[in-house]
Every structure is written in C-alpha cells, then in structure tokens.
Amino acid sequence: DGGITQSPKYLFRKEGQNVTLSCEQNLNHDAMYWYRQDPGQGLRLIYYSQIVNDFQKGDIAEGYSVSREKKESFPLTVTSAQKNPTAFYLCATRTGELHHGGTEAFFGQGTRLTVV
Amino acid sequence: AQTVTQSQPEMSVQEAETVTLSCTYDTSESDYYLFWYKQPPSRQMILVIRQEAYKQQNATENRFSVNFQKAAKSFSLKISDSQLGDAAMYFCAYRHKTGANNLFFGTGTRLTVIP
C-alpha cells in the first residue's frame, strides 16, 4: 500500500540519550517534514526537506538533526541537547507544485516519545 | 512565522445538528492555501477540506464546507448533519504558495458530538 510509515509508534528514551525516529514513504513525494505536537500548541515545524541531500531548519530545530540520503526516507534524531523531548512527532510528505498543485500534505501515524 | 488562531478550544454539537468552527489567520500574501485537518483519537491527521485563496468560491466536501472571508482573514468550517465519527480535534492550517511550503497550524478545537 502507498503511504507514510513512522516507526516506532512508542519510544522511550533515557535522559542523555540520542534516539532516532524513522519516517519512510513510498508516495514518490519530493518534500518531507517533521512536526512536533504538544498539548494545546498545535503542530510546530522542526525540519523539512524539499529534495534529496538538502534540508532546512524549521521553527524549533534546536536539539534535533535530520538526514535525507534517499527520497523515501527522512529520519529525525532527537539529541540529548533537546531539553524537553517528550511529545508526539508527526512526519508529513507533499508533492511538488507541478503535481496536482502540490497542495496537500499527507501525514504518518506518528511516534510518541517519552523521556524516562 | 504565520499566525493561525483558533479561539474555541472546545465545542460540542448534538448529533445531526450543524456546528461551525472558527479560524483566523495573519498573512501579507495574496495567494496561499488554507486547510482544515481532523485528528481523531488515533492521532492520524486527516485532511478535511482545502481552499485556495485566489478562488472566490467556498470549498465544499460532502457535509463539510467553509466560509472563506479573505478580507477579514477568516476561514471557518461548517459541519452539517454531525455524526458521532466527527468527534475529534480539528486544526486549521495555512500554507504559502511558494517557498518552504510547510503548514502553520492553529492550536486546535476539540469537537464533541452528543448522541
């Protein structure tokens, strides 16, 4: 089936550890995004990538890192520098403007990260 | 960053009735996209409806319609004949037409449907 796969669904991290959240897509979409969701704050952009081997910081990039070595994959690493990493993380993809106007973002099912 | 404001943290509606969720936004652009997303308890974000700013006509998708007031920068969602499955968090979102093309979200409205 075509879609976006985020794994794991739940992740527990000890303080001081780095963890990596996976996002894989088989939609052949160019752009990929990572959002963080906290209660009462909606979704905020962490990083985005519009093409392979290129990515840009979003509004809350501190303490996070990403890579885009393949079109299908956009993993997010939550480093020990992220002071409050407990949150719900959503990956999204979107086509380029030439395809159906590129208007719609598709979302994965999310990863719930908890620091223990 | 763009600002998207949803002033109703919670709303409720009787089954089969109509409810309107409010959203306002701030932008200096003349052309952009607006969206309503639904997030049920599964937390999957589902696109409900989208509107292109240059289109005068309000978008409609079955029981869902919008009232887009460009001058007032208002984008409300009307749900007609509400169903139990409509219960969810609803997020209003804005996107530039060019550039990074990421979404700017409001803080959401939790909709409860009363049987």
Interface residues (C-beta under 8 A of the other chain):
Chain A: A31 Y33 Y35 G40 Q41 G42 L43 R44 L45 Y48 Q50 Q56 G58 D59 F88 L90 A92 R94 G101 G102 T103 E104 A105 F107 Q109 G110
Chain B: A1 V4 P9 Y33 F35 S42 R43 Q44 M45 I46 L47 R50 E52 F91 R95 A100 N101 N102 L103 F105 G106 T107 G108
